[in-house]
Amino acid sequence: MDINYELYKVFYHVAKSLSFSEAAAGLYISQSAVSQSVKLLEKRLGQTLFIRNTKRVSLTPEGEMLLKHIEPAIQLITRGENQLSRDASEGGMQLRIAASDTICRYVLVPFFKTLHEQFPDVHINIINGTSPRCAQMLEAGQVDLIVTNSPNESLTGNMQVRDIREFSDVFVGNPEHFPECFPDNASKTRTLPLRTLLNYPIMMLSKNSATSDFLHKQFQRLSLDLVPSIELNSNDLLLDLARIGLGIACVPDFCLPDQDDSLRRLSFRESLPKRKLVIAYDEKWPLSLPAKALIDALTNQE
């Protein structure tokens, strides 16, 4: 069945707005042209797609079924047109990536450097956000790839998720301000019950982060009430505040400096489960060569 794409495009706009006049305005054509296109599509398909009356338009069951198949195709074409238009206006292909500032700084920067050297004409757009926000941007088609913490409840079934590596959440403090938490010998550890932590000011990422959600669930599992004293959006700032003794900070182990006499890890009898760094993309959309190269580099590390 050879049906002009424009007929499906008109159908899509009417089906989404349930208004012939709004569809006409969105397509910059007359309402009469919209009506004629819908009638022609219905004739060629041999199905009634809309129920029309003087006040409103609604989809028939056949129209609803067609919309489910048409919508992904229309969105894919629109996304491709927008990408081509954006690439042309900005002088080349773009790769849009969303990740937290911590993941960008401590994980992705070397890979961005290699990617830029491999594809010098590609514009790498980096958008910072919490892990849940990154997943929302991917679902909305605002980015091509995201790198986030997992578990992340905002990752949906439409997303292809690939593991990068595991990491641990660690609590660190300044031994000068909290000497009872650390042995005198820096090479040794003092193992404490996790509930001891509740006696000190806890500093961690804000409530809208995957980290906060994870930590609260883990403490609840142990029947402990986690009430942080300070909640911020930056792990680097948490570390700075821990250095001056404002509290005990919880941060990912990969952002700890190798040598820092002002910070030491606390050791607990109960261990928190490890989490993962993952890269995710929407499998409905085709990946560019730079996107595939970044995915391969991140997921095939030694």
C-alpha positions as a printed NumPy array, in Angstrom:
array([[  0.   ,   0.   ,   0.   ],
       [  1.704,   3.191,  -1.233],
       [  0.477,   6.097,   0.89 ],
       [  2.112,   9.521,   0.896],
       [  3.97 ,  10.337,   4.112],
       [  2.254,  13.735,   4.238],
       [ -1.094,  12.025,   4.784],
       [  0.265,  10.22 ,   7.843],
       [  1.822,  13.485,   9.043],
       [ -1.543,  15.256,   8.863],
       [ -3.214,  12.329,  10.635],
       [ -0.623,  12.47 ,  13.407],
       [ -1.154,  16.179,  14.065],
       [ -4.93 ,  15.801,  14.14 ],
       [ -4.693,  12.722,  16.379],
       [ -2.408,  14.483,  18.873],
       [ -4.425,  17.707,  19.043],
       [ -7.88 ,  16.203,  18.38 ],
       [ -8.559,  19.376,  16.448],
       [ -8.571,  19.974,  12.709],
       [ -8.016,  23.703,  13.221],
       [ -5.034,  23.245,  15.574],
       [ -3.493,  20.69 ,  13.215],
       [ -3.915,  23.133,  10.322],
       [ -2.213,  25.896,  12.302],
       [  0.664,  23.601,  13.274],
       [  1.176,  22.44 ,   9.703],
       [  0.675,  25.905,   8.162],
       [ -2.022,  24.657,   5.788],
       [ -5.741,  25.302,   5.545],
       [ -8.29 ,  23.433,   7.64 ],
       [ -9.885,  22.289,   4.402],
       [ -6.581,  20.726,   3.288],
       [ -6.344,  18.89 ,   6.617],
       [ -9.894,  17.537,   6.252],
       [ -9.268,  16.411,   2.678],
       [ -6.002,  14.665,   3.637],
       [ -7.705,  12.761,   6.456],
       [-10.555,  11.697,   4.199],
       [ -8.075,  10.516,   1.547],
       [ -6.1  ,   8.505,   4.116],
       [ -9.282,   6.904,   5.435],
       [-10.327,   6.007,   1.891],
       [ -6.978,   4.396,   1.07 ],
       [ -6.883,   2.455,   4.337],
       [-10.546,   1.523,   4.149],
       [-10.999,   2.547,   7.794],
       [-12.661,   5.386,   9.695],
       [ -9.998,   7.002,  11.847],
       [-11.899,   9.839,  13.555],
       [-15.335,  10.379,  15.013],
       [-16.371,  13.901,  14.056],
       [-19.025,  16.116,  15.552],
       [-19.58 ,  19.841,  15.84 ],
       [-17.781,  20.23 ,  19.175],
       [-14.844,  17.84 ,  19.155],
       [-12.934,  15.113,  17.346],
       [-12.019,  11.729,  18.825],
       [-10.124,   8.701,  17.574],
       [-11.83 ,   5.477,  16.602],
       [-10.233,   2.237,  17.868],
       [ -8.651,   1.885,  14.411],
       [ -7.324,   5.441,  14.683],
       [ -5.847,   4.75 ,  18.115],
       [ -4.097,   1.648,  16.817],
       [ -2.689,   3.535,  13.833],
       [ -1.446,   6.342,  16.071],
       [  0.545,   3.869,  18.204],
       [  2.423,   2.786,  15.075],
       [  2.701,   6.206,  13.447],
       [  3.9  ,   8.19 ,  16.449],
       [  7.362,   6.566,  16.84 ],
       [  7.978,   6.904,  13.095],
       [  6.998,  10.583,  13.042],
       [  9.153,  11.301,  16.083],
       [ 12.105,   9.501,  14.518],
       [ 11.829,  11.506,  11.296],
       [ 11.381,  14.769,  13.215],
       [ 14.385,  13.999,  15.385],
       [ 16.482,  13.315,  12.298],
       [ 15.349,  16.546,  10.623],
       [ 16.11 ,  18.545,  13.767],
       [ 19.534,  16.939,  14.088],
       [ 20.401,  17.695,  10.463],
       [ 19.176,  21.259,  10.844],
       [ 21.139,  21.756,  14.05 ],
       [ 24.27 ,  20.201,  12.571],
       [ 24.032,  22.416,   9.493],
       [ 23.52 ,  25.604,  11.514],
       [ 26.404,  24.839,  13.85 ],
       [ 28.786,  23.531,  11.242],
       [ 28.875,  19.812,  11.983],
       [ 27.469,  16.77 ,  13.771],
       [ 26.563,  16.988,  17.445],
       [ 26.749,  14.424,  20.226],
       [ 24.575,  15.371,  23.206],
       [ 25.542,  13.761,  26.522],
       [ 24.033,  14.23 ,  29.968],
       [ 25.784,  13.304,  33.217],
       [ 26.353,  14.694,  36.688],
       [ 29.256,  17.069,  37.196],
       [ 30.964,  14.432,  39.38 ],
       [ 30.749,  11.758,  36.682],
       [ 31.921,  14.214,  34.036],
       [ 34.919,  15.324,  36.053],
       [ 36.094,  12.03 ,  37.521],
       [ 35.065,   9.556,  34.818],
       [ 34.312,  11.093,  31.442],
       [ 36.909,  13.808,  30.835],
       [ 39.61 ,  11.41 ,  29.494],
       [ 37.039,   9.783,  27.202],
       [ 35.865,  13.181,  25.952],
       [ 39.483,  14.01 ,  25.129],
       [ 39.929,  10.8  ,  23.128],
       [ 36.573,  11.249,  21.396],
       [ 37.433,  14.812,  20.411],
       [ 40.759,  13.677,  18.979],
       [ 39.035,  10.864,  17.049],
       [ 36.153,  13.041,  15.771],
       [ 37.457,  16.643,  15.743],
       [ 34.51 ,  17.941,  13.685],
       [ 31.88 ,  16.648,  16.113],
       [ 30.418,  19.128,  18.594],
       [ 30.246,  17.451,  22.011],
       [ 27.413,  19.009,  24.008],
       [ 27.59 ,  18.164,  27.722],
       [ 24.612,  18.807,  29.987],
       [ 24.946,  18.451,  33.752],
       [ 22.121,  17.091,  35.88 ],
       [ 21.299,  14.583,  38.58 ],
       [ 20.999,  10.955,  37.503],
       [ 17.16 ,  11.051,  37.575],
       [ 17.158,  14.305,  35.592],
       [ 19.541,  12.826,  33.005],
       [ 17.182,   9.87 ,  32.506],
       [ 14.274,  12.269,  32.041],
       [ 16.223,  14.194,  29.388],
       [ 16.974,  10.955,  27.542],
       [ 13.323,   9.906,  27.637],
       [ 12.325,  13.312,  26.239],
       [ 14.817,  12.982,  23.374],
       [ 16.865,  15.962,  24.563],
       [ 20.146,  14.016,  24.619],
       [ 21.652,  11.05 ,  22.779],
       [ 23.407,   9.354,  25.696],
       [ 23.504,   9.564,  29.464],
       [ 25.975,   8.288,  32.029],
       [ 24.364,   7.819,  35.437],
       [ 24.446,   5.99 ,  38.708],
       [ 22.449,   2.787,  39.014],
       [ 20.048,   1.903,  40.551],
       [ 18.11 ,   4.805,  39.065],
       [ 14.329,   4.516,  39.091],
       [ 14.049,   7.014,  36.23 ],
       [ 15.659,   4.587,  33.767],
       [ 12.759,   3.137,  31.761],
       [ 12.236,  -0.052,  29.795],
       [ 12.757,   1.746,  26.489],
       [ 16.36 ,   2.511,  27.403],
       [ 19.268,   0.276,  26.585],
       [ 21.489,   0.27 ,  29.687],
       [ 25.085,  -0.983,  29.686],
       [ 27.376,  -1.309,  32.688],
       [ 30.576,   0.699,  32.908],
       [ 31.945,  -0.23 ,  36.327],
       [ 31.093,  -0.694,  39.982],
       [ 31.779,   1.789,  42.742],
       [ 31.184,   2.152,  46.475],
       [ 29.697,   4.946,  48.543],
       [ 32.127,   5.845,  51.322],
       [ 31.938,   8.065,  54.393],
       [ 34.932,  10.302,  55.009],
       [ 35.875,  12.796,  57.693],
       [ 38.737,  14.817,  59.1  ],
       [ 40.4  ,  12.782,  61.905],
       [ 41.397,  15.978,  63.723],
       [ 37.742,  16.916,  64.185],
       [ 36.384,  13.387,  64.764],
       [ 39.31 ,  11.514,  66.4  ],
       [ 37.039,   8.969,  68.09 ],
       [ 36.106,   7.609,  64.647],
       [ 39.68 ,   6.801,  63.677],
       [ 42.6  ,   4.898,  65.254],
       [ 45.762,   6.834,  66.078],
       [ 47.676,   4.853,  63.461],
       [ 46.574,   6.005,  60.012],
       [ 47.478,   2.622,  58.519],
       [ 44.883,   0.867,  60.699],
       [ 41.093,   1.005,  60.709],
       [ 38.514,   1.25 ,  63.47 ],
       [ 35.364,  -0.679,  62.567],
       [ 32.203,   0.955,  63.878],
       [ 28.53 ,  -0.029,  63.832],
       [ 26.76 ,   1.981,  61.16 ],
       [ 24.331,   3.419,  63.703],
       [ 27.311,   5.283,  65.245],
       [ 27.242,   7.504,  62.177],
       [ 23.893,   8.93 ,  63.277],
       [ 25.649,  10.645,  66.211],
       [ 27.519,  12.937,  63.832],
       [ 26.504,  15.577,  61.259],
       [ 26.063,  13.719,  57.973],
       [ 26.671,  15.498,  54.673],
       [ 25.39 ,  14.04 ,  51.412],
       [ 23.849,  14.835,  48.04 ],
       [ 20.416,  16.446,  47.892],
       [ 17.091,  14.625,  47.917],
       [ 16.569,  14.825,  44.155],
       [ 19.598,  12.605,  43.505],
       [ 19.816,   8.853,  42.946],
       [ 22.454,   8.755,  45.688],
       [ 20.1  ,  10.184,  48.297],
       [ 17.361,   7.748,  47.304],
       [ 19.802,   4.831,  47.522],
       [ 21.213,   5.797,  50.928],
       [ 17.832,   6.379,  52.542],
       [ 16.641,   2.964,  51.355],
       [ 19.764,   1.237,  52.678],
       [ 19.481,   2.886,  56.09 ],
       [ 15.765,   2.022,  56.248],
       [ 16.672,  -1.589,  55.476],
       [ 18.794,  -1.549,  58.622],
       [ 16.016,   0.208,  60.611],
       [ 18.091,   3.383,  60.855],
       [ 16.717,   6.882,  60.324],
       [ 19.079,   8.834,  58.078],
       [ 18.722,  12.58 ,  58.741],
       [ 21.498,  14.524,  56.982],
       [ 22.666,  17.837,  58.425],
       [ 23.816,  19.191,  55.063],
       [ 22.519,  18.337,  51.592],
       [ 24.281,  19.749,  48.539],
       [ 24.448,  19.21 ,  44.783],
       [ 28.246,  18.858,  44.614],
       [ 30.438,  16.005,  45.858],
       [ 33.487,  18.276,  45.592],
       [ 31.88 ,  20.763,  47.962],
       [ 30.975,  17.927,  50.341],
       [ 34.647,  16.952,  50.421],
       [ 35.69 ,  20.557,  51.052],
       [ 33.301,  20.808,  54.001],
       [ 34.521,  17.468,  55.369],
       [ 38.103,  18.747,  55.258],
       [ 37.249,  21.7  ,  57.526],
       [ 35.361,  19.452,  59.943],
       [ 31.732,  20.413,  59.316],
       [ 30.682,  16.775,  59.277],
       [ 31.067,  13.292,  57.806],
       [ 30.587,  13.299,  54.038],
       [ 29.249,  10.471,  51.885],
       [ 30.786,  10.463,  48.395],
       [ 31.554,   7.93 ,  45.623],
       [ 34.94 ,   6.298,  46.078],
       [ 36.069,   7.298,  42.577],
       [ 36.143,  11.004,  43.459],
       [ 38.447,  10.613,  46.48 ],
       [ 41.997,  11.941,  46.019],
       [ 44.812,   9.403,  46.265],
       [ 46.614,  11.373,  48.966],
       [ 44.807,  13.694,  51.375],
       [ 45.92 ,  13.799,  55.001],
       [ 42.833,  15.808,  55.982],
       [ 40.406,  13.057,  54.92 ],
       [ 40.108,   9.417,  55.977],
       [ 37.491,   6.777,  55.338],
       [ 35.321,   5.45 ,  58.11 ],
       [ 34.968,   1.687,  58.343],
       [ 31.652,   0.07 ,  59.338],
       [ 30.573,  -3.434,  60.281],
       [ 27.607,  -3.273,  57.913],
       [ 28.6  ,  -2.773,  54.304],
       [ 26.48 ,  -0.881,  51.794],
       [ 25.842,  -2.635,  48.458],
       [ 27.997,  -1.487,  45.589],
       [ 26.412,   0.568,  42.845],
       [ 27.188,   0.881,  39.154],
       [ 28.004,   3.536,  36.638],
       [ 25.998,   2.87 ,  33.488],
       [ 25.62 ,   4.382,  30.053],
       [ 22.116,   4.477,  28.602],
       [ 20.525,   5.381,  25.289],
       [ 17.101,   5.055,  23.727],
       [ 17.118,   1.998,  21.486],
       [ 14.4  ,   3.526,  19.272],
       [ 16.891,   6.045,  17.878],
       [ 19.878,   5.12 ,  15.686],
       [ 23.278,   5.91 ,  17.174],
       [ 25.868,   8.044,  15.41 ],
       [ 29.409,   6.751,  14.916],
       [ 30.802,   9.007,  17.701],
       [ 28.081,   7.77 ,  20.085],
       [ 28.957,   4.148,  19.335],
       [ 32.653,   4.91 ,  19.82 ],
       [ 32.021,   6.432,  23.255],
       [ 29.814,   3.519,  24.321],
       [ 32.458,   1.017,  23.249],
       [ 35.232,   2.906,  25.023],
       [ 33.309,   3.157,  28.281],
       [ 32.036,  -0.417,  28.349],
       [ 35.202,  -2.166,  27.177],
       [ 37.629,  -0.829,  29.76 ],
       [ 40.202,  -3.232,  31.161]])
